[in-house]
Amino acid sequence: MSAALSMYQVSVPVFLRALGNLRHVLEKGEAHARERGDDPAVLLQARLYEDMLPLVRQVQIATDTAKFGAARLAGLESPRFEDTETTFDELYARLDAVSDYLRTFDEAALQGSETRAVTLSTRTRGDLQFDGRGYLFGFALPNLFFHVTTAYAILRHNGVPLGKVDYLGQ
């Protein structure tokens, strides 16, 4: 009989992998733009559709989702970022900073978090109330993967040669 998965195992390593894979597809996107002689900053403002957020914002939200996710599950305040990135290097630095922050969490930090009350304030739906398990599986992970997938799709839509292995990682 196998041991039950912990909240740590189904959150922090998943967040880290998603952000690592996001960094990988961004690196391929930047390289593709440079190889074609395009300004990489233009790619950072690319959108799938005019009313959707640009690539840079998708990365900012994905990183926020991961850092806030771990912090909320642990009952801590998360560091805040100003969302001022305009270059690939600045996005890489943000991804690295969030990954470093996530690595400060361990099993003990998230122990008991499945029942921890989590309140998420939203602009359009007011305060959403969750227990930790509901927050992780019903909001944090789906939101993270939505923004990572959208970033991937923006890059692919702009001709970056990406495939499923790039998204999934090694």
HURA-V994950 format. One line per field, one symbol per residue. ss: DSSP state (A for helix, B for strand, O for the rest). A space follows every 50 residues. Layout:
ss=???
This chain:
ss=OOOOOOOOOOOAAAAAAAAAAAAAAAAAAAAAAAAAOOOAAAAAOOOOOO OOOOAAAAAAAAAAAAAAAAAAAAOOOOOOOOOOOOOAAAAAAAAAAAAA AAOOOOAAAAOOAAAOBBBBBBOOOBBBBBBAAAAAAAAAAAAAAAAAAA AAAAAAAOOOOOOAAAAAOO
